């Protein structure tokens, strides 16, 4: 499947974010519900399943600590601090019998959780799979 880069970050590390067509289409569809958005913000939140979990949300406004990527009429906003953790991240979107969801392929990750939404860059930093924690005896 063809990949196309969103943009090349104006940073020394030349970070790239790749967005598959299905992901771009779904992001545009979701952002229509937020007419005052300034684009898509990609964030990383701490995760119990690994070190970080991807968090996509409508961007309100870029801050001085952010890097922005303009692609067509879509602006991608990232905190500059997370650039090394997601360099060359590919975001895809797929639907199956369980529903639809974004898929993340991060070459910086040394470990991804079972569902693929969380990752670690530190070896042996994997956590407990949240999909099984609810079934596990405590
Ligand atoms: S976020 Fe818990 S298994 Fe993926």
Boltz pocket constraint, residues with backbone or C-beta under 6 A from the ligand:
constraints:
  - pocket:
      binder: B
      contacts: [[A, 47], [A, 49], [A, 53], [A, 113], [A, 114], [A, 115], [A, 116], [A, 117], [A, 118], [A, 128], [A, 129], [A, 130], [A, 131]]
      max_distance: 6.0
